[in-house]
Amino acid sequence: MYGDRLARVRERMAGLGVDVLLLSTGADLPWLTGYEALETERLTMLVLPRDDDATLVVPRLEVARVHEQPAFSIAAWDETADPVELAARLAGAPTTAAIGDHTWARFLLDLQRALPRTSFRRASEVTGPLRMVKDRAEVDELRAAARAVDAIVREMRGRPFAGRTEADVHNELVERMLDAGHERANFAIVGSGPNGASPHHEASSRVIEPGDVVVCDFGGSMRHYCSDITRLFVAGEPTAEVLDTYAVLVDAQEQAVRAARVGTPGEEVDATARRIIGDAGFGDRFIHRTGHGIGVETHEEPYIVAGNRVPLEPGNAFSIEPGIYLPGRFGLRLEDIVVATPDGPERLNQAPRDLAVVE
């Protein structure tokens, strides 16, 4: 698997005129090696020359964390060594280097000094289009992560909400993600009542009150691949206004999912959801893009947004998550992960999409 990915990366490097790829922290490294670097002052870096063997530069005290692969060798460095000098030596004398987008600035600046004749560009120009098209194994991992959070949604439909704080529900979602097999809970947004109108609200000490709509948007990482789902809970019976507004949102999401077919540009999928919400009079209350790609990162290409004219390809995986936000009152969002296939869009999340009435 990793050997095939390295071969495809080298082919794309050749097409772009990139001599060496330098990957440190960020999702490109585990995608190519299965190893996720710690974000510390100790440099970890995969040095991948276009025409030579790949080497993973790693602090000696972290070597035990690396699962060796035939696709690369390991160069361990000791505490008194200079890892930047080591990485630069392994890189050779490249004319052009592509460096990981999430590499710390201190390491990039040191590499620029060590390689003064080298021009640097973003590694995502090499890896982005390749990572954007998921193979069957990657889709299987995304499907497994989706099943895990689907189960959590079903469990939460039987849990009480009223009288609890947002932070308490947040903590329960985090715990349930870890119990369900996620190695990491990446986020758990819990916005109740007026707080739900802030799409990225941080769970607070606010107590959920009877009648509140509660936005729960949560996801994590499981075997390097991400989950992301949003469902709505109502502490008691929803009002007619909430029901009517949510009906608009459900229609917008459903039509956007159906529009997400191979060959359709991302901006057209976005426009589909936006048109339905706008026609209902909520156009200025839909304040973000319709979706984002997902894989080893929660947010990656392709983005389902105006201006993205790139047609969807088989294997593209992305969220469809329109929202309607009424400041000071409530917010609504509905999110599923979808994969574009030759047979049409496949919705990975299968948890119920109705307004869950809870205690």
Buried (B, 14 or more C-beta within 10 A) or exposed (E): EBEEBBEBBBEBBEEEEBBBBBBBBBBBBBBBBBBBBEEEEBBBBBBBBBEBEBBBBBBBEBBEEBEEBEBBEBBBBEEEBEBBEBBBEBBBEBEBBBBBBBBBEEBBEBBBEBBEEBBBBEBBBBBBBBBBBBEEEBBEBBBBBBBBBBBBBBEBBEBEBBEBBBBBBBBBBBEBBBEBBBEEBBBBBBBBBBBBBBBEBBBBEBBBEEBBBBBBBBBBBBEBBBBBBBBBBBBBEBEEEBEEBBEBBBBBBBBBBBBBBBEBBBBBBBBBBBBBBBEBEBEEBBEBBBBBBBBBBBBBBBBBBBEBEBBBBBBBBBBBBBBBBBEEBBBBBBBBBBBBBEEEBBBBBEBEBEBBEBE
